[in-house]
Amino acid sequence: DTNLPRQSDKQLAESVRLYQTGQVDDALTMLAESIMEDPVNIRLPLTLSKLLVNEGRFADAEQLLSSMPPEQRREQSITNFQAQIEFIQTASNAPAIPDLESRLQQKPDDCEARQQLACLQLANDDYEHALEHFMTLMQTDRTFNNDAGRRGLLVIFSILGNDHDLVKKYREQLVESLH
């Protein structure tokens, strides 16, 4: 079972500790070596890809996840993170939250500012406000950035799961807005 603790999880924990103490290259190397030793433990490439994203290495993270065997790529934790990468990348290039809020007060239909704000909130696990902004974005302009509003909603739905109260609330609003 891929969810049971494995020997490589000790290396994973040590890699995270190294990363947190600023030893980024050592942490990334240890994780990469651990993946070679235990290719079945999906927590290893998932963690490595998250650290790569933290370092702004979005393409490397996506390449790593894409190189995983198909059965591993279908795991919920992997598909959720792959879907989040685009939004995290948008957040990493966004102005500060107060600046975006100010832009939206002046121009509520500023789709770029709304998407950036929603992505920052998603990155900060502020799901309720992110959902609110993605919903508004979807209702404002379905064509903006390939329907980014709807795609953002779906990413958060998959993170929180179908039974979460926010998912129920916003899924209902999504269905209503599509009819």
C-alpha positions, 0 to 999 in steps of 0.5 A: 500500500502506497499510504503506509509509512516506508523507510524512505519517509525518514529520508523525506522528513530529513529532506524537509528538515534540510530544506527548512534550515536553508540547505536547499540543494542538499534537500533536493538531492536527497529527495531525488536520490530517495526517489531512485531508491524507492520509486513507489513512494509517491510522497517523494516526488510530490514533496520534491515537486512542491519544493521545486515550486517553492524555489520558483522552478515550475517547469522542473516540478511539472516535468517531474510529475509528468515523468511519473508512471501513469498509475501514480499520476492518477493519485488524487494528491498528484492530480490536485497538486498538478492542477494547483501549479498554474495558480501558484505560479500566477500567485508568485508573480502577483502584486501584494494582496492590498494592492490587488484589493485596491485595484478591484475597488477601483475597477471591479471587473479587472479580471487579471487582478481578481485572478491574481488575488484568488491565486494568492488566497488559494496559495495561502489556503484561504479557500473561502475568499479564493472561491468567492473571487474565482466565482466572480471571475467566472461570472464576469468573463468566461473567456478570461485566461481560458475560463480561469474562474471555473478552473480555479473553482474546480481545483479548490473543489478537488482539494477540499473534497465533495463533502466540504461545506464550501464545496457544496455552497459554491458547486450549487452557485456554479450550477446555477450560473451555468443555467 
